[in-house]
């Protein structure tokens, strides 16, 4: 609509139109915090995965079978195999 109005008012259809949304500071702060938390979440997931692999490898080193490792970690035998061999 803005483009159409400018064209009608100026009789010129050759122009660039940039629309910028200005958010209230409080909303921007919420969005910034959400981004920070998502980044932190990704780091925590990465750390949790690393620790799970370490646990699986340590259990395997103790002689436990893949099925036992899977049961302890709450994953399938196949997933336990992947973790042990990671």
PyMOL Python script that loads the backbone (N, CA, C, O; Angstrom):
from pymol import cmd

cmd.read_pdbstr("""\
ATOM      1  N   UNK A   1       0.818  -1.191   0.000  1.00  0.00           N
ATOM      2  CA  UNK A   1       0.000   0.000   0.000  1.00  0.00           C
ATOM      3  C   UNK A   1       0.862   1.254   0.000  1.00  0.00           C
ATOM      4  O   UNK A   1       0.542   2.228  -0.681  1.00  0.00           O
ATOM      5  N   UNK A   2       1.941   1.236   0.751  1.00  0.00           N
ATOM      6  CA  UNK A   2       2.812   2.407   0.806  1.00  0.00           C
ATOM      7  C   UNK A   2       3.402   2.689  -0.568  1.00  0.00           C
ATOM      8  O   UNK A   2       3.462   3.841  -0.998  1.00  0.00           O
ATOM      9  N   UNK A   3       3.838   1.639  -1.257  1.00  0.00           N
ATOM     10  CA  UNK A   3       4.411   1.801  -2.593  1.00  0.00           C
ATOM     11  C   UNK A   3       3.367   2.409  -3.545  1.00  0.00           C
ATOM     12  O   UNK A   3       3.678   3.324  -4.307  1.00  0.00           O
ATOM     13  N   UNK A   4       2.138   1.900  -3.497  1.00  0.00           N
ATOM     14  CA  UNK A   4       1.073   2.418  -4.358  1.00  0.00           C
ATOM     15  C   UNK A   4       0.778   3.886  -4.054  1.00  0.00           C
ATOM     16  O   UNK A   4       0.609   4.686  -4.974  1.00  0.00           O
ATOM     17  N   UNK A   5       0.715   4.243  -2.775  1.00  0.00           N
ATOM     18  CA  UNK A   5       0.432   5.625  -2.390  1.00  0.00           C
ATOM     19  C   UNK A   5       1.528   6.572  -2.876  1.00  0.00           C
ATOM     20  O   UNK A   5       1.234   7.648  -3.397  1.00  0.00           O
ATOM     21  N   UNK A   6       2.781   6.178  -2.710  1.00  0.00           N
ATOM     22  CA  UNK A   6       3.885   7.031  -3.163  1.00  0.00           C
ATOM     23  C   UNK A   6       3.842   7.198  -4.678  1.00  0.00           C
ATOM     24  O   UNK A   6       4.075   8.294  -5.188  1.00  0.00           O
ATOM     25  N   UNK A   7       3.552   6.138  -5.388  1.00  0.00           N
ATOM     26  CA  UNK A   7       3.471   6.208  -6.852  1.00  0.00           C
ATOM     27  C   UNK A   7       2.360   7.159  -7.278  1.00  0.00           C
ATOM     28  O   UNK A   7       2.560   7.973  -8.179  1.00  0.00           O
ATOM     29  N   UNK A   8       1.195   7.069  -6.645  1.00  0.00           N
ATOM     30  CA  UNK A   8       0.068   7.937  -6.993  1.00  0.00           C
ATOM     31  C   UNK A   8       0.390   9.398  -6.660  1.00  0.00           C
ATOM     32  O   UNK A   8       0.092  10.299  -7.444  1.00  0.00           O
ATOM     33  N   UNK A   9       0.993   9.622  -5.506  1.00  0.00           N
ATOM     34  CA  UNK A   9       1.264  10.989  -5.069  1.00  0.00           C
ATOM     35  C   UNK A   9       2.396  11.653  -5.854  1.00  0.00           C
ATOM     36  O   UNK A   9       2.354  12.861  -6.088  1.00  0.00           O
ATOM     37  N   UNK A  10       3.408  10.879  -6.263  1.00  0.00           N
ATOM     38  CA  UNK A  10       4.573  11.472  -6.921  1.00  0.00           C
ATOM     39  C   UNK A  10       4.621  11.214  -8.413  1.00  0.00           C
ATOM     40  O   UNK A  10       5.430  11.821  -9.115  1.00  0.00           O
ATOM     41  N   UNK A  11       3.771  10.325  -8.914  1.00  0.00           N
ATOM     42  CA  UNK A  11       3.769   9.927 -10.322  1.00  0.00           C
ATOM     43  C   UNK A  11       5.114   9.289 -10.718  1.00  0.00           C
ATOM     44  O   UNK A  11       5.488   9.280 -11.891  1.00  0.00           O
ATOM     45  N   UNK A  12       5.810   8.771  -9.744  1.00  0.00           N
ATOM     46  CA  UNK A  12       7.114   8.147  -9.990  1.00  0.00           C
ATOM     47  C   UNK A  12       7.091   6.741  -9.390  1.00  0.00           C
ATOM     48  O   UNK A  12       6.914   6.575  -8.184  1.00  0.00           O
ATOM     49  N   UNK A  13       7.272   5.732 -10.247  1.00  0.00           N
ATOM     50  CA  UNK A  13       7.248   4.352  -9.780  1.00  0.00           C
ATOM     51  C   UNK A  13       8.651   3.796  -9.596  1.00  0.00           C
ATOM     52  O   UNK A  13       8.812   2.629  -9.240  1.00  0.00           O
ATOM     53  N   UNK A  14       9.660   4.609  -9.831  1.00  0.00           N
ATOM     54  CA  UNK A  14      11.037   4.147  -9.737  1.00  0.00           C
ATOM     55  C   UNK A  14      11.673   4.697  -8.461  1.00  0.00           C
ATOM     56  O   UNK A  14      12.302   5.755  -8.472  1.00  0.00           O
ATOM     57  N   UNK A  15      11.501   3.966  -7.367  1.00  0.00           N
ATOM     58  CA  UNK A  15      12.080   4.384  -6.098  1.00  0.00           C
ATOM     59  C   UNK A  15      12.271   3.153  -5.216  1.00  0.00           C
ATOM     60  O   UNK A  15      11.668   2.105  -5.447  1.00  0.00           O
ATOM     61  N   UNK A  16      13.105   3.299  -4.221  1.00  0.00           N
ATOM     62  CA  UNK A  16      13.349   2.231  -3.253  1.00  0.00           C
ATOM     63  C   UNK A  16      12.581   2.558  -1.980  1.00  0.00           C
ATOM     64  O   UNK A  16      12.529   3.706  -1.538  1.00  0.00           O
ATOM     65  N   UNK A  17      12.005   1.548  -1.423  1.00  0.00           N
ATOM     66  CA  UNK A  17      11.225   1.726  -0.198  1.00  0.00           C
ATOM     67  C   UNK A  17      11.798   0.803   0.864  1.00  0.00           C
ATOM     68  O   UNK A  17      11.839  -0.414   0.683  1.00  0.00           O
ATOM     69  N   UNK A  18      12.233   1.375   1.957  1.00  0.00           N
ATOM     70  CA  UNK A  18      12.776   0.599   3.066  1.00  0.00           C
ATOM     71  C   UNK A  18      11.869   0.778   4.260  1.00  0.00           C
ATOM     72  O   UNK A  18      11.573   1.901   4.670  1.00  0.00           O
ATOM     73  N   UNK A  19      11.428  -0.338   4.815  1.00  0.00           N
ATOM     74  CA  UNK A  19      10.563  -0.299   5.995  1.00  0.00           C
ATOM     75  C   UNK A  19      11.361  -0.850   7.169  1.00  0.00           C
ATOM     76  O   UNK A  19      11.888  -1.960   7.107  1.00  0.00           O
ATOM     77  N   UNK A  20      11.444  -0.080   8.219  1.00  0.00           N
ATOM     78  CA  UNK A  20      12.190  -0.474   9.405  1.00  0.00           C
ATOM     79  C   UNK A  20      11.241  -0.507  10.593  1.00  0.00           C
ATOM     80  O   UNK A  20      10.499   0.444  10.838  1.00  0.00           O
ATOM     81  N   UNK A  21      11.275  -1.610  11.323  1.00  0.00           N
ATOM     82  CA  UNK A  21      10.421  -1.745  12.498  1.00  0.00           C
ATOM     83  C   UNK A  21      11.224  -1.375  13.736  1.00  0.00           C
ATOM     84  O   UNK A  21      12.283  -1.949  13.989  1.00  0.00           O
ATOM     85  N   UNK A  22      10.736  -0.440  14.489  1.00  0.00           N
ATOM     86  CA  UNK A  22      11.386  -0.018  15.727  1.00  0.00           C
ATOM     87  C   UNK A  22      10.623  -0.643  16.879  1.00  0.00           C
ATOM     88  O   UNK A  22       9.452  -0.340  17.110  1.00  0.00           O
ATOM     89  N   UNK A  23      11.309  -1.524  17.601  1.00  0.00           N
ATOM     90  CA  UNK A  23      10.682  -2.214  18.721  1.00  0.00           C
ATOM     91  C   UNK A  23      10.895  -1.434  20.013  1.00  0.00           C
ATOM     92  O   UNK A  23      11.905  -0.750  20.172  1.00  0.00           O
ATOM     93  N   UNK A  24       9.945  -1.540  20.930  1.00  0.00           N
ATOM     94  CA  UNK A  24      10.171  -0.940  22.247  1.00  0.00           C
ATOM     95  C   UNK A  24      11.378  -1.603  22.918  1.00  0.00           C
ATOM     96  O   UNK A  24      11.645  -2.784  22.695  1.00  0.00           O
ATOM     97  N   UNK A  25      12.094  -0.851  23.726  1.00  0.00           N
ATOM     98  CA  UNK A  25      13.300  -1.356  24.379  1.00  0.00           C
ATOM     99  C   UNK A  25      13.019  -2.634  25.167  1.00  0.00           C
ATOM    100  O   UNK A  25      13.834  -3.556  25.145  1.00  0.00           O
ATOM    101  N   UNK A  26      11.887  -2.705  25.859  1.00  0.00           N
ATOM    102  CA  UNK A  26      11.575  -3.878  26.673  1.00  0.00           C
ATOM    103  C   UNK A  26      11.403  -5.125  25.799  1.00  0.00           C
ATOM    104  O   UNK A  26      11.814  -6.219  26.187  1.00  0.00           O
ATOM    105  N   UNK A  27      10.801  -4.960  24.629  1.00  0.00           N
ATOM    106  CA  UNK A  27      10.628  -6.092  23.715  1.00  0.00           C
ATOM    107  C   UNK A  27      11.984  -6.534  23.182  1.00  0.00           C
ATOM    108  O   UNK A  27      12.257  -7.731  23.102  1.00  0.00           O
ATOM    109  N   UNK A  28      12.832  -5.584  22.818  1.00  0.00           N
ATOM    110  CA  UNK A  28      14.168  -5.915  22.324  1.00  0.00           C
ATOM    111  C   UNK A  28      14.969  -6.649  23.385  1.00  0.00           C
ATOM    112  O   UNK A  28      15.713  -7.577  23.071  1.00  0.00           O
ATOM    113  N   UNK A  29      14.825  -6.244  24.630  1.00  0.00           N
ATOM    114  CA  UNK A  29      15.526  -6.923  25.721  1.00  0.00           C
ATOM    115  C   UNK A  29      15.060  -8.372  25.853  1.00  0.00           C
ATOM    116  O   UNK A  29      15.874  -9.267  26.074  1.00  0.00           O
ATOM    117  N   UNK A  30      13.748  -8.607  25.717  1.00  0.00           N
ATOM    118  CA  UNK A  30      13.219  -9.981  25.761  1.00  0.00           C
ATOM    119  C   UNK A  30      13.796 -10.810  24.617  1.00  0.00           C
ATOM    120  O   UNK A  30      14.190 -11.959  24.819  1.00  0.00           O
ATOM    121  N   UNK A  31      13.847 -10.234  23.424  1.00  0.00           N
ATOM    122  CA  UNK A  31      14.383 -10.957  22.270  1.00  0.00           C
ATOM    123  C   UNK A  31      15.872 -11.249  22.431  1.00  0.00           C
ATOM    124  O   UNK A  31      16.337 -12.333  22.078  1.00  0.00           O
ATOM    125  N   UNK A  32      16.611 -10.293  22.959  1.00  0.00           N
ATOM    126  CA  UNK A  32      18.036 -10.499  23.201  1.00  0.00           C
ATOM    127  C   UNK A  32      18.260 -11.625  24.214  1.00  0.00           C
ATOM    128  O   UNK A  32      19.143 -12.465  24.039  1.00  0.00           O
ATOM    129  N   UNK A  33      17.456 -11.629  25.265  1.00  0.00           N
ATOM    130  CA  UNK A  33      17.575 -12.683  26.285  1.00  0.00           C
ATOM    131  C   UNK A  33      17.200 -14.040  25.709  1.00  0.00           C
ATOM    132  O   UNK A  33      17.829 -15.045  26.039  1.00  0.00           O
ATOM    133  N   UNK A  34      16.187 -14.084  24.858  1.00  0.00           N
ATOM    134  CA  UNK A  34      15.797 -15.342  24.218  1.00  0.00           C
ATOM    135  C   UNK A  34      16.932 -15.874  23.349  1.00  0.00           C
ATOM    136  O   UNK A  34      17.206 -17.074  23.361  1.00  0.00           O
ATOM    137  N   UNK A  35      17.588 -15.007  22.602  1.00  0.00           N
ATOM    138  CA  UNK A  35      18.742 -15.425  21.784  1.00  0.00           C
ATOM    139  C   UNK A  35      19.873 -15.949  22.651  1.00  0.00           C
ATOM    140  O   UNK A  35      20.494 -16.963  22.333  1.00  0.00           O
ATOM    141  N   UNK A  36      20.136 -15.256  23.742  1.00  0.00           N
ATOM    142  CA  UNK A  36      21.200 -15.686  24.648  1.00  0.00           C
ATOM    143  C   UNK A  36      20.891 -17.065  25.226  1.00  0.00           C
ATOM    144  O   UNK A  36      21.769 -17.924  25.309  1.00  0.00           O
ATOM    145  N   UNK A  37      19.648 -17.265  25.619  1.00  0.00           N
ATOM    146  CA  UNK A  37      19.246 -18.547  26.199  1.00  0.00           C
ATOM    147  C   UNK A  37      19.297 -19.675  25.171  1.00  0.00           C
ATOM    148  O   UNK A  37      19.656 -20.803  25.508  1.00  0.00           O
ATOM    149  N   UNK A  38      18.939 -19.377  23.916  1.00  0.00           N
ATOM    150  CA  UNK A  38      19.030 -20.404  22.870  1.00  0.00           C
ATOM    151  C   UNK A  38      20.481 -20.810  22.637  1.00  0.00           C
ATOM    152  O   UNK A  38      20.778 -21.987  22.432  1.00  0.00           O
ATOM    153  N   UNK A  39      21.380 -19.833  22.668  1.00  0.00           N
ATOM    154  CA  UNK A  39      22.804 -20.133  22.512  1.00  0.00           C
ATOM    155  C   UNK A  39      23.291 -20.978  23.687  1.00  0.00           C
ATOM    156  O   UNK A  39      24.021 -21.951  23.498  1.00  0.00           O
ATOM    157  N   UNK A  40      22.888 -20.607  24.885  1.00  0.00           N
ATOM    158  CA  UNK A  40      23.267 -21.367  26.078  1.00  0.00           C
ATOM    159  C   UNK A  40      22.712 -22.786  26.015  1.00  0.00           C
ATOM    160  O   UNK A  40      23.389 -23.743  26.392  1.00  0.00           O
ATOM    161  N   UNK A  41      21.482 -22.913  25.539  1.00  0.00           N
ATOM    162  CA  UNK A  41      20.864 -24.231  25.403  1.00  0.00           C
ATOM    163  C   UNK A  41      21.676 -25.111  24.451  1.00  0.00           C
ATOM    164  O   UNK A  41      21.913 -26.285  24.736  1.00  0.00           O
ATOM    165  N   UNK A  42      22.096 -24.549  23.334  1.00  0.00           N
ATOM    166  CA  UNK A  42      22.875 -25.318  22.361  1.00  0.00           C
ATOM    167  C   UNK A  42      24.196 -25.775  22.976  1.00  0.00           C
ATOM    168  O   UNK A  42      24.629 -26.905  22.746  1.00  0.00           O
ATOM    169  N   UNK A  43      24.833 -24.910  23.753  1.00  0.00           N
ATOM    170  CA  UNK A  43      26.082 -25.280  24.412  1.00  0.00           C
ATOM    171  C   UNK A  43      25.843 -26.375  25.441  1.00  0.00           C
ATOM    172  O   UNK A  43      26.642 -27.303  25.561  1.00  0.00           O
ATOM    173  N   UNK A  44      24.744 -26.271  26.185  1.00  0.00           N
ATOM    174  CA  UNK A  44      24.416 -27.297  27.191  1.00  0.00           C
ATOM    175  C   UNK A  44      24.131 -28.637  26.528  1.00  0.00           C
ATOM    176  O   UNK A  44      24.561 -29.679  27.023  1.00  0.00           O
ATOM    177  N   UNK A  45      23.413 -28.619  25.417  1.00  0.00           N
ATOM    178  CA  UNK A  45      23.143 -29.875  24.697  1.00  0.00           C
ATOM    179  C   UNK A  45      24.435 -30.514  24.209  1.00  0.00           C
ATOM    180  O   UNK A  45      24.593 -31.733  24.283  1.00  0.00           O
ATOM    181  N   UNK A  46      25.346 -29.709  23.719  1.00  0.00           N
ATOM    182  CA  UNK A  46      26.627 -30.214  23.252  1.00  0.00           C
ATOM    183  C   UNK A  46      27.411 -30.837  24.405  1.00  0.00           C
ATOM    184  O   UNK A  46      27.990 -31.914  24.264  1.00  0.00           O
ATOM    185  N   UNK A  47      27.423 -30.148  25.544  1.00  0.00           N
ATOM    186  CA  UNK A  47      28.118 -30.671  26.721  1.00  0.00           C
ATOM    187  C   UNK A  47      27.472 -31.960  27.216  1.00  0.00           C
ATOM    188  O   UNK A  47      28.174 -32.896  27.599  1.00  0.00           O
ATOM    189  N   UNK A  48      26.144 -32.016  27.212  1.00  0.00           N
ATOM    190  CA  UNK A  48      25.433 -33.218  27.652  1.00  0.00           C
ATOM    191  C   UNK A  48      25.747 -34.394  26.734  1.00  0.00           C
ATOM    192  O   UNK A  48      25.933 -35.516  27.204  1.00  0.00           O
ATOM    193  N   UNK A  49      25.807 -34.147  25.443  1.00  0.00           N
ATOM    194  CA  UNK A  49      26.130 -35.210  24.485  1.00  0.00           C
ATOM    195  C   UNK A  49      27.544 -35.726  24.723  1.00  0.00           C
ATOM    196  O   UNK A  49      27.781 -36.933  24.682  1.00  0.00           O
ATOM    197  N   UNK A  50      28.471 -34.826  24.968  1.00  0.00           N
ATOM    198  CA  UNK A  50      29.856 -35.226  25.226  1.00  0.00           C
ATOM    199  C   UNK A  50      29.942 -36.083  26.491  1.00  0.00           C
ATOM    200  O   UNK A  50      30.643 -37.094  26.507  1.00  0.00           O
ATOM    201  N   UNK A  51      29.239 -35.687  27.540  1.00  0.00           N
ATOM    202  CA  UNK A  51      29.264 -36.440  28.793  1.00  0.00           C
ATOM    203  C   UNK A  51      28.590 -37.805  28.639  1.00  0.00           C
ATOM    204  O   UNK A  51      29.025 -38.790  29.236  1.00  0.00           O
ATOM    205  N   UNK A  52      27.533 -37.855  27.842  1.00  0.00           N
ATOM    206  CA  UNK A  52      26.865 -39.135  27.599  1.00  0.00           C
ATOM    207  C   UNK A  52      27.794 -40.085  26.855  1.00  0.00           C
ATOM    208  O   UNK A  52      27.865 -41.268  27.185  1.00  0.00           O
ATOM    209  N   UNK A  53      28.505 -39.576  25.854  1.00  0.00           N
ATOM    210  CA  UNK A  53      29.481 -40.406  25.139  1.00  0.00           C
ATOM    211  C   UNK A  53      30.556 -40.919  26.089  1.00  0.00           C
ATOM    212  O   UNK A  53      30.932 -42.089  26.036  1.00  0.00           O
ATOM    213  N   UNK A  54      31.046 -40.041  26.956  1.00  0.00           N
ATOM    214  CA  UNK A  54      32.080 -40.441  27.906  1.00  0.00           C
ATOM    215  C   UNK A  54      31.569 -41.525  28.839  1.00  0.00           C
ATOM    216  O   UNK A  54      32.286 -42.481  29.132  1.00  0.00           O
ATOM    217  N   UNK A  55      30.336 -41.385  29.308  1.00  0.00           N
ATOM    218  CA  UNK A  55      29.754 -42.398  30.193  1.00  0.00           C
ATOM    219  C   UNK A  55      29.624 -43.725  29.469  1.00  0.00           C
ATOM    220  O   UNK A  55      29.955 -44.774  30.021  1.00  0.00           O
ATOM    221  N   UNK A  56      29.142 -43.682  28.230  1.00  0.00           N
ATOM    222  CA  UNK A  56      28.980 -44.913  27.451  1.00  0.00           C
ATOM    223  C   UNK A  56      30.325 -45.590  27.235  1.00  0.00           C
ATOM    224  O   UNK A  56      30.438 -46.808  27.370  1.00  0.00           O
ATOM    225  N   UNK A  57      31.333 -44.812  26.904  1.00  0.00           N
ATOM    226  CA  UNK A  57      32.654 -45.384  26.662  1.00  0.00           C
ATOM    227  C   UNK A  57      33.257 -45.960  27.943  1.00  0.00           C
ATOM    228  O   UNK A  57      33.919 -46.998  27.910  1.00  0.00           O
ATOM    229  N   UNK A  58      33.029 -45.290  29.060  1.00  0.00           N
ATOM    230  CA  UNK A  58      33.538 -45.802  30.331  1.00  0.00           C
ATOM    231  C   UNK A  58      32.826 -47.094  30.718  1.00  0.00           C
ATOM    232  O   UNK A  58      33.462 -48.042  31.180  1.00  0.00           O
ATOM    233  N   UNK A  59      31.523 -47.133  30.534  1.00  0.00           N
ATOM    234  CA  UNK A  59      30.774 -48.367  30.833  1.00  0.00           C
ATOM    235  C   UNK A  59      31.237 -49.511  29.944  1.00  0.00           C
ATOM    236  O   UNK A  59      31.365 -50.647  30.401  1.00  0.00           O
ATOM    237  N   UNK A  60      31.485 -49.213  28.680  1.00  0.00           N
ATOM    238  CA  UNK A  60      31.968 -50.232  27.752  1.00  0.00           C
ATOM    239  C   UNK A  60      33.346 -50.724  28.181  1.00  0.00           C
ATOM    240  O   UNK A  60      33.642 -51.917  28.107  1.00  0.00           O
ATOM    241  N   UNK A  61      34.177 -49.801  28.624  1.00  0.00           N
ATOM    242  CA  UNK A  61      35.506 -50.170  29.114  1.00  0.00           C
ATOM    243  C   UNK A  61      35.452 -51.053  30.355  1.00  0.00           C
ATOM    244  O   UNK A  61      36.386 -51.807  30.629  1.00  0.00           O
ATOM    245  N   UNK A  62      34.357 -50.958  31.103  1.00  0.00           N
ATOM    246  CA  UNK A  62      34.175 -51.786  32.295  1.00  0.00           C
ATOM    247  C   UNK A  62      33.651 -53.177  31.933  1.00  0.00           C
ATOM    248  O   UNK A  62      33.507 -54.042  32.797  1.00  0.00           O
ATOM    249  N   UNK A  63      33.371 -53.377  30.645  1.00  0.00           N
ATOM    250  CA  UNK A  63      32.940 -54.695  30.194  1.00  0.00           C
ATOM    251  C   UNK A  63      31.443 -54.881  30.056  1.00  0.00           C
ATOM    252  O   UNK A  63      30.986 -55.999  29.815  1.00  0.00           O
ATOM    253  N   UNK A  64      30.670 -53.823  30.202  1.00  0.00           N
ATOM    254  CA  UNK A  64      29.220 -53.957  30.055  1.00  0.00           C
ATOM    255  C   UNK A  64      28.853 -54.136  28.590  1.00  0.00           C
ATOM    256  O   UNK A  64      29.497 -53.582  27.700  1.00  0.00           O
ATOM    257  N   UNK A  65      27.817 -54.911  28.358  1.00  0.00           N
ATOM    258  CA  UNK A  65      27.321 -55.139  27.007  1.00  0.00           C
ATOM    259  C   UNK A  65      26.573 -53.896  26.524  1.00  0.00           C
ATOM    260  O   UNK A  65      26.110 -53.081  27.322  1.00  0.00           O
ATOM    261  N   UNK A  66      26.466 -53.771  25.208  1.00  0.00           N
ATOM    262  CA  UNK A  66      25.783 -52.613  24.624  1.00  0.00           C
ATOM    263  C   UNK A  66      24.343 -52.507  25.096  1.00  0.00           C
ATOM    264  O   UNK A  66      23.848 -51.403  25.324  1.00  0.00           O
ATOM    265  N   UNK A  67      23.666 -53.635  25.244  1.00  0.00           N
ATOM    266  CA  UNK A  67      22.273 -53.612  25.721  1.00  0.00           C
ATOM    267  C   UNK A  67      22.207 -53.049  27.131  1.00  0.00           C
ATOM    268  O   UNK A  67      21.318 -52.259  27.447  1.00  0.00           O
ATOM    269  N   UNK A  68      23.150 -53.456  27.985  1.00  0.00           N
ATOM    270  CA  UNK A  68      23.196 -52.934  29.352  1.00  0.00           C
ATOM    271  C   UNK A  68      23.472 -51.435  29.353  1.00  0.00           C
ATOM    272  O   UNK A  68      22.845 -50.675  30.091  1.00  0.00           O
ATOM    273  N   UNK A  69      24.410 -51.029  28.525  1.00  0.00           N
ATOM    274  CA  UNK A  69      24.734 -49.593  28.428  1.00  0.00           C
ATOM    275  C   UNK A  69      23.510 -48.817  27.964  1.00  0.00           C
ATOM    276  O   UNK A  69      23.191 -47.760  28.509  1.00  0.00           O
ATOM    277  N   UNK A  70      22.829 -49.347  26.957  1.00  0.00           N
ATOM    278  CA  UNK A  70      21.617 -48.698  26.469  1.00  0.00           C
ATOM    279  C   UNK A  70      20.561 -48.578  27.546  1.00  0.00           C
ATOM    280  O   UNK A  70      19.915 -47.538  27.675  1.00  0.00           O
ATOM    281  N   UNK A  71      20.379 -49.646  28.326  1.00  0.00           N
ATOM    282  CA  UNK A  71      19.385 -49.618  29.407  1.00  0.00           C
ATOM    283  C   UNK A  71      19.741 -48.560  30.449  1.00  0.00           C
ATOM    284  O   UNK A  71      18.872 -47.828  30.920  1.00  0.00           O
ATOM    285  N   UNK A  72      21.019 -48.485  30.803  1.00  0.00           N
ATOM    286  CA  UNK A  72      21.455 -47.509  31.806  1.00  0.00           C
ATOM    287  C   UNK A  72      21.257 -46.077  31.304  1.00  0.00           C
ATOM    288  O   UNK A  72      20.825 -45.201  32.053  1.00  0.00           O
ATOM    289  N   UNK A  73      21.576 -45.852  30.034  1.00  0.00           N
ATOM    290  CA  UNK A  73      21.483 -44.500  29.480  1.00  0.00           C
ATOM    291  C   UNK A  73      20.091 -44.149  28.969  1.00  0.00           C
ATOM    292  O   UNK A  73      19.808 -42.991  28.662  1.00  0.00           O
ATOM    293  N   UNK A  74      19.225 -45.155  28.880  1.00  0.00           N
ATOM    294  CA  UNK A  74      17.874 -44.905  28.375  1.00  0.00           C
ATOM    295  C   UNK A  74      17.832 -44.744  26.872  1.00  0.00           C
ATOM    296  O   UNK A  74      17.019 -43.992  26.334  1.00  0.00           O
ATOM    297  N   UNK A  75      18.735 -45.474  26.188  1.00  0.00           N
ATOM    298  CA  UNK A  75      18.777 -45.428  24.723  1.00  0.00           C
ATOM    299  C   UNK A  75      18.774 -46.860  24.193  1.00  0.00           C
ATOM    300  O   UNK A  75      18.893 -47.820  24.955  1.00  0.00           O
ATOM    301  N   UNK A  76      18.638 -46.981  22.891  1.00  0.00           N
ATOM    302  CA  UNK A  76      18.644 -48.314  22.283  1.00  0.00           C
ATOM    303  C   UNK A  76      20.062 -48.891  22.270  1.00  0.00           C
ATOM    304  O   UNK A  76      21.042 -48.171  22.459  1.00  0.00           O
ATOM    305  N   UNK A  77      20.150 -50.205  22.042  1.00  0.00           N
ATOM    306  CA  UNK A  77      21.450 -50.854  21.925  1.00  0.00           C
ATOM    307  C   UNK A  77      22.233 -50.258  20.764  1.00  0.00           C
ATOM    308  O   UNK A  77      23.450 -50.093  20.842  1.00  0.00           O
ATOM    309  N   UNK A  78      21.517 -49.935  19.675  1.00  0.00           N
ATOM    310  CA  UNK A  78      22.169 -49.350  18.506  1.00  0.00           C
ATOM    311  C   UNK A  78      22.757 -47.969  18.833  1.00  0.00           C
ATOM    312  O   UNK A  78      23.868 -47.635  18.420  1.00  0.00           O
ATOM    313  N   UNK A  79      21.995 -47.191  19.575  1.00  0.00           N
ATOM    314  CA  UNK A  79      22.492 -45.859  19.957  1.00  0.00           C
ATOM    315  C   UNK A  79      23.673 -45.997  20.912  1.00  0.00           C
ATOM    316  O   UNK A  79      24.630 -45.228  20.827  1.00  0.00           O
ATOM    317  N   UNK A  80      23.615 -46.968  21.815  1.00  0.00           N
ATOM    318  CA  UNK A  80      24.733 -47.211  22.715  1.00  0.00           C
ATOM    319  C   UNK A  80      25.986 -47.559  21.910  1.00  0.00           C
ATOM    320  O   UNK A  80      27.086 -47.115  22.239  1.00  0.00           O
ATOM    321  N   UNK A  81      25.813 -48.346  20.870  1.00  0.00           N
ATOM    322  CA  UNK A  81      26.919 -48.702  19.991  1.00  0.00           C
ATOM    323  C   UNK A  81      27.521 -47.459  19.344  1.00  0.00           C
ATOM    324  O   UNK A  81      28.742 -47.321  19.269  1.00  0.00           O
ATOM    325  N   UNK A  82      26.660 -46.554  18.877  1.00  0.00           N
ATOM    326  CA  UNK A  82      27.141 -45.302  18.271  1.00  0.00           C
ATOM    327  C   UNK A  82      27.909 -44.465  19.293  1.00  0.00           C
ATOM    328  O   UNK A  82      28.953 -43.894  18.975  1.00  0.00           O
ATOM    329  N   UNK A  83      27.396 -44.394  20.502  1.00  0.00           N
ATOM    330  CA  UNK A  83      28.057 -43.597  21.530  1.00  0.00           C
ATOM    331  C   UNK A  83      29.412 -44.175  21.910  1.00  0.00           C
ATOM    332  O   UNK A  83      30.376 -43.438  22.114  1.00  0.00           O
ATOM    333  N   UNK A  84      29.478 -45.496  22.005  1.00  0.00           N
ATOM    334  CA  UNK A  84      30.731 -46.151  22.355  1.00  0.00           C
ATOM    335  C   UNK A  84      31.780 -45.927  21.281  1.00  0.00           C
ATOM    336  O   UNK A  84      32.958 -45.754  21.591  1.00  0.00           O
ATOM    337  N   UNK A  85      31.366 -45.927  20.027  1.00  0.00           N
ATOM    338  CA  UNK A  85      32.292 -45.799  18.912  1.00  0.00           C
ATOM    339  C   UNK A  85      32.484 -44.362  18.425  1.00  0.00           C
ATOM    340  O   UNK A  85      33.135 -44.135  17.405  1.00  0.00           O
ATOM    341  N   UNK A  86      31.931 -43.408  19.135  1.00  0.00           N
ATOM    342  CA  UNK A  86      32.051 -41.997  18.715  1.00  0.00           C
ATOM    343  C   UNK A  86      33.448 -41.481  18.988  1.00  0.00           C
ATOM    344  O   UNK A  86      33.743 -40.321  18.705  1.00  0.00           O
TER     345      UNK A  86
END
""", "prot")
cmd.dss("prot")
cmd.show_as("cartoon", "prot")
cmd.util.cbc("prot")
cmd.orient("prot")
